Amino acid sequence: MAQNSNYKWKLGMFVILGLILFMITIYFIGNNKNLFRSTFQLKSHFKNVSGLKEGNNVRFSGINVGTVKDIEFISDSAVVVNLIIKQEVQKYIKTDAIASIGSDGLMGDKVLTISPGTASNTVVKDKDLIKSTKAVEIEDIMKSVKLSADNAAIITSQLAIFTNKMNNSKGVLSKLMTDATFANSLTKTLSNLESSTDEFAVFTKKMNNKKGVLSKLVTDEKLGNSVDSTLIELNETVKAAQNNFLLKGYFNKKKKADAKKKKAEDKKNKEEAKKKLVLDKEK
């Protein structure tokens, strides 16, 4: 009799524990599905749900606020996704909110995300339709990765050509890296250029000095007019000297000597031209 009573006590405890576990499971499932909370419904149209399923989470501002109730076809190119959202979140979702489909991590389950609106101040109502954006397809990601890989291959190929040319001993960059003589020559050239630049800077500084003659010639109008007058007077003096009977003979002899010299040069040039012409004909 005692053994039978012990058996019944164990069976009762097992049944009670089973009921408790069952109730806890029902509670968590119902809580996740929003069965025990006040909710409202929204819907959104998509051309492609990208693997979204019933029961997937709905997120608003990164927080799980509901689940996907069901997905229905409305045409051959569009489906409607019905959502169950917690009632307390309704006041934050405006009529210009946008629904989009993403992934919970890189390889996780699909998640429907609601982005808050910015322009509208009107709160959505039960069973309202909100706008949607196209889901990012894995094919689009693969195309982007392939394009990046192709570009990387082109860049690698161009870099190989560049390094090959750089290692060419005839190239300037290669000589600069390997030829010490060339590098020293370039260094000296740059040093000379720097020195010339410094000297030119000193020259321009002196030229711009108001006390210098060159600066006065450039900026002082009176000095410029004076130099012009002096040059004119000097030219007239030379002309007068050429007409003076004492110096006229000297200038005439110099003129004849210059003419004779020019004539000899012209004759020499003609002879060289003839010789060149004869050599060209013989070739």
PAKEZA-799987 format. One record per residue (C-alpha): y, x, z. Coordinates in pm, whole numbers. Layout:
% residues N
Y, X, Z
...
% end
This chain:
% residues 283
0, 0, 0
235, 287, 88
150, 460, -239
235, 144, -436
568, 113, -254
654, 478, -331
576, 418, -697
804, 114, -711
1085, 309, -541
1065, 588, -801
1052, 336, -1084
1359, 159, -948
1553, 488, -922
1456, 579, -1276
1575, 239, -1406
1901, 265, -1211
1972, 619, -1345
1889, 500, -1696
2134, 211, -1664
2405, 443, -1529
2358, 688, -1820
2358, 398, -2065
2682, 261, -1921
2846, 605, -1928
2741, 650, -2291
2872, 304, -2382
3199, 383, -2204
3258, 713, -2388
3161, 564, -2725
3379, 260, -2663
3666, 478, -2544
3637, 695, -2855
3623, 386, -3078
3907, 222, -2882
3684, -74, -2786
3831, -108, -2438
4200, -56, -2525
4469, -263, -2694
4488, -156, -3058
4654, -245, -3385
4555, -174, -3746
4714, 19, -4032
4597, 86, -4384
4675, 334, -4658
4573, 373, -5022
4418, 692, -5161
4282, 795, -5500
4034, 1027, -5334
3939, 1037, -4964
3781, 1385, -4995
3479, 1311, -4773
3660, 1106, -4507
3413, 875, -4329
3416, 578, -4095
3464, 692, -3735
3665, 1004, -3823
3964, 1071, -3600
4321, 964, -3676
4590, 1202, -3552
4960, 1155, -3493
5170, 1462, -3404
4845, 1654, -3348
4704, 1401, -3097
4400, 1179, -3155
4539, 825, -3151
4268, 628, -3330
3976, 621, -3570
3894, 525, -3927
3765, 168, -3914
3630, 147, -4271
3691, 257, -4630
3690, 2, -4913
3722, 24, -5291
4008, -174, -5443
3964, -40, -5799
3781, 233, -5989
4060, 479, -5907
4181, 370, -5562
4043, 304, -5214
4199, 160, -4901
4143, 325, -4563
4168, 90, -4263
4269, 249, -3933
4247, 142, -3570
4536, 288, -3366
4614, 274, -2994
4873, 11, -2912
5090, 247, -2704
5148, 472, -3010
5279, 191, -3234
5642, 232, -3121
5646, 592, -3247
5514, 521, -3598
5787, 414, -3842
5750, 234, -4175
5817, 555, -4372
5531, 744, -4204
5292, 920, -4441
4912, 946, -4416
4725, 1251, -4538
4367, 1379, -4521
4282, 1721, -4384
4005, 1911, -4208
3945, 1973, -3838
3930, 2350, -3881
3812, 2539, -4188
3470, 2373, -4212
3513, 2084, -3964
3507, 1706, -4009
3774, 1533, -4211
4074, 1401, -4020
4337, 1148, -4125
4682, 1266, -4013
4988, 1044, -3986
5318, 1230, -4024
5617, 1070, -3845
5891, 918, -4058
6247, 1046, -4044
6471, 806, -4234
6352, 468, -4107
6396, 329, -3756
6170, 28, -3815
5840, 33, -3628
5522, -52, -3820
5354, -388, -3764
4988, -475, -3732
4800, -432, -4065
5103, -267, -4235
5049, -44, -4537
5185, 312, -4507
5232, 567, -4784
4986, 848, -4849
4981, 1192, -5003
4712, 1346, -5221
4442, 1522, -5023
4397, 1895, -5073
4074, 1939, -5268
3838, 2233, -5216
3846, 2276, -5596
4224, 2331, -5581
4178, 2590, -5307
3910, 2769, -5511
4135, 2768, -5818
4415, 2921, -5613
4177, 3185, -5472
4049, 3262, -5823
4404, 3297, -5955
4490, 3533, -5668
4174, 3735, -5739
4262, 3758, -6111
4615, 3872, -6026
4474, 4129, -5783
4245, 4260, -6060
4542, 4295, -6298
4749, 4473, -6032
4457, 4707, -5957
4416, 4785, -6328
4789, 4855, -6369
4785, 5071, -6055
4492, 5271, -6196
4685, 5331, -6520
4993, 5434, -6322
4800, 5679, -6103
4630, 5822, -6414
4968, 5882, -6576
5103, 6022, -6250
4813, 6270, -6235
4877, 6376, -6595
4998, 6735, -6578
5248, 6667, -6858
5426, 6392, -6667
5755, 6457, -6488
5631, 6301, -6162
5314, 6511, -6171
5518, 6828, -6232
5749, 6734, -5948
5448, 6700, -5715
5243, 6999, -5834
5469, 7244, -6022
5666, 7448, -5766
5886, 7607, -6036
5984, 7270, -6179
6049, 7131, -5832
6268, 7430, -5742
6457, 7396, -6070
6521, 7029, -6002
6631, 7111, -5647
6876, 7372, -5776
7009, 7128, -6036
7069, 6867, -5768
7230, 7129, -5545
7460, 7241, -5829
7546, 6881, -5904
7631, 6823, -5540
7845, 7137, -5535
8022, 7032, -5857
8086, 6689, -5709
8236, 6846, -5397
8457, 7076, -5608
8567, 6785, -5826
8653, 6592, -5510
8867, 6887, -5392
9030, 6905, -5738
9115, 6536, -5745
9248, 6561, -5390
9477, 6846, -5494
9571, 6661, -5811
9672, 6358, -5607
9876, 6577, -5374
10240, 6484, -5436
10346, 6847, -5393
10126, 6970, -5683
10268, 7030, -6032
9993, 6828, -6203
10056, 6533, -5972
10428, 6554, -6044
10360, 6565, -6418
10155, 6246, -6384
10380, 6058, -6141
10729, 6216, -6158
10911, 6070, -6458
11205, 6312, -6430
10976, 6619, -6433
10789, 6481, -6732
11112, 6428, -6926
11223, 6778, -6830
10899, 6933, -6960
10933, 6733, -7285
11290, 6860, -7331
11180, 7220, -7263
10899, 7200, -7521
11136, 7051, -7781
11391, 7328, -7718
11118, 7592, -7741
10999, 7450, -8074
11354, 7454, -8210
11398, 7814, -8089
11080, 7921, -8276
11203, 7750, -8595
11542, 7921, -8561
11372, 8259, -8512
11170, 8208, -8831
11494, 8153, -9029
11672, 8451, -8872
11717, 8730, -9129
11610, 8994, -8876
11276, 8823, -8798
11223, 8644, -9131
11038, 8943, -9279
10793, 8951, -8986
10712, 8584, -9013
10671, 8608, -9392
10426, 8898, -9358
10231, 8705, -9094
10222, 8399, -9318
10093, 8602, -9614
9829, 8772, -9398
9709, 8432, -9271
9693, 8296, -9628
9498, 8603, -9744
9256, 8571, -9455
9202, 8202, -9528
9142, 8277, -9897
8881, 8540, -9810
8705, 8297, -9578
8701, 8026, -9848
8554, 8273, -10096
8286, 8376, -9852
8193, 8015, -9782
8163, 7941, -10156
7934, 8242, -10207
7711, 8137, -9917
7695, 7784, -10060
7589, 7919, -10402
7318, 8135, -10246
7185, 7840, -10052
7181, 7627, -10367
6984, 7896, -10555
6731, 7925, -10270
6685, 7546, -10261
6616, 7540, -10639
6359, 7823, -10610
6172, 7626, -10342
% end
